[in-house]
Amino acid sequence: MIGTVLAGVRHGVQFEAAMWRSLARWLARRPDVPAGGAPFAYRSPMMAGLIVFINVSVLEVIAFHLLIPWEVPRIVLLVLGIWGVIWMFGMLGAVTVRPHVVGPDALLVRNSLSVDVLIPLDAVAGARQVRERREGRSVQVDENTLHVLVMNESTVEVTLNRPVSVRLSETRRPEVTAVRFHADDARGLVAALRADLASGVSH
């Protein structure tokens, strides 16, 4: 029981630190992209929702500050409200500075701070555009396929020539033979991945 609580606290602290690092990278315009890699965004479907949440949070901070007459509660809610707004900007920063990356030696499939899956290029058999909608969690494993969804949608399918173990958490490392995920420029990502595969074959 204590071990589970401590693991949860540790995960929360790590997540919070990663969020602040993402916000700093976004402000410094330093995306987390390995040298030689081509970034591909996936944030478009979630942008409207994030912007609405940020605007609502800002309005709540202002409203609470103006409507609550008691000094101490007003200050506490102001601090919490400002922290919440900054946290939302941190999430926006995370999906911005942590894109999918093609090359030079691997495909990185990401989703904000929760997913960072590395697929070696020599394990990739092929890639194509798809259009799939699935209900449920944003990260799912169905048979041997990993689904990394954005607003329940995936637009790219990558098939593998061998099972690859993907790290989804400290204790969850399933082996998969295909990955489906969303990319805003699905056609461009598929073309870049195919070009890297062709280059590898030619060498």
N, C-alpha and C positions, 0 to 999 in steps of 0.2 A: 504493500500500500504506500509506504513512504517512498519507495523507489519509483513508483508510478508518478507520485506527486512531484518528486524532484525532477524526473524526466520531463514532465509537462512544464515545469517552471523553466528548466534549461532550454527547452524548445521555444518557449515564449520569449525568453531573453534573446536567443539567437535570431528569432524572427524580427524582433524589434530592432536589433542592431543592424540586420540586413536591410530593413526598411530605411533607416537613417542613412546608411551607406548609399543606397539607391538614390535617395533624395539629393545627397551631396554630389553624386555623379551626374545627376540630371542638371543641377544648377551649374556644375562645372563643364557641362557638355562633353562628358567622357563616358560614352556607352561601353558596356562590358562586352566587348567583341574581340576575340583573339586576333592577333596580327595575321593578315592575309585572308581573314574570313569575310564573307558577304552577309550583312545583316538583313533580316526580313521581319517586319513588324507583324503583330497579330492583335493590336489593341483596338482597331476600328469598331468592332461590334460592341465593345464595352465602354467606349468613350462617352456616349450620351449619358449612360447611367452614372459613371464616375463624376461627370460635370454636374449632373443634377444633385448628387449626394453632397458634393463640395458646396454648391450654392445653398442648399437647404441647411447645411451645417453652419455656414457663415450667418445666415439669417437667424438661426436659433441662438447663436452666440450673442448677436445684437439684441434679439428680443428678450432673452433672459437678463442681460445686463440692464436693459431699460425697465423691465417690468418687476423684477424682484427688489423689494425695498431694503432688505436686510444686508448689511455690508459684508459680513463673513460669507454667507452662502453665495452672494453675488460674486465675490472674488474667487471662491472655489469653483463655481460653475464657469466663470470666465476662463480660468486656467485650464479646466478640463475641456471646455469648448475649443479653445485655441489649439490645445494638444490634438484634439480630434480632427480639426481642419488640417493641421500639419500632417497628421497621420494619413489622411486621405490624399494629400499631395504626394506623400511618400509612396503610396500605392500606385498613383499615376506615374510617378518617377520610375517605379520598379518595372512596370510593363513597357515603359519607354526605353530604358537603358539596358534591359535584358531581352533583346529580340532573339528569334531563332537565328542560328548562324550556319552557313554552308561553307565547309572547307576550313583550313587547307587539308586537314587529315580526318575530319569527322563532321557529322551533322549534330548540332546542338538543338534539341527541342525543349522549349521553355514555356512556362506559364507563370508570370510574375515571380514571386519568391518561392513558390511551392514546388515547381518542377524544373529540373535541370538534367535532362537525359542526354547522354553522349552515345552516339551510334558511330562506330568506326566506318569510314567510307568503304573499306574493303569488305565490310559485311553487308553493304547495300546492293541488292540485286536490281532494283528499279524504282521509279517514282512516277506518279501520275496524279492528275487533278481528280478530285472526287467532290461530291456534294452530299454530305450525310448529316442528319440531325439525330441526336440521341438524348433522351431524357436522363436525368440523374446527375451524379457528381461530374465535376469537370475533368477528373482523372479516373479512368476505368480500364480494367483489363478484362477483355471478353475472349475466352479461349486463349489464343496466342497473340492477340492484337492489343496493343496499347492505344487507348484513345485519350488524347489531350484536347479537350473541347474548350471553345470560347463561345459563350452564350449558346451552349448545346450544339455547336456546329463544328465540323471539320471539313477542310477543303483540299488536303493533300494526303495521299497514301504512299508510304515508303515500305517496300517489301524487302526482306532480308534473305541472304543466302545461307544463313545459319542462325540458330537461336542466340540471342544476345541478352545478357542479364542487365536489367535497367534498375537503377537505384531510385525508388520512390520515397523511401524513408529509411531510418536506421534499421528497421526490421523487415521491410518489404522490398524484395529484389526479385521480381518475377522474370522469367525468361520469355521473350517474345520473338515472333518472326515477322511482325508487321507493326507499323506505327501510323496512326492517323491523327492529324492535328490541323489546326486552323492557321493559315497565313493570309494576310491581307492581299499580297501579291502571289497567289498560289502558282500562277503560270511562270512568273519570274523565278520562284524558288525551285520549281521542278526543272526548269531549263538550266539553272546554275548547277543543280545537283547532277543532272545528266552530263553537263559539260565537264564537271570534275571527274565523273566516272569514266567518261570517254578519254580524258587526259591520262587518267591512271592506267587504263587499258593500253593506251598507245605507248606508255613508257614500259 
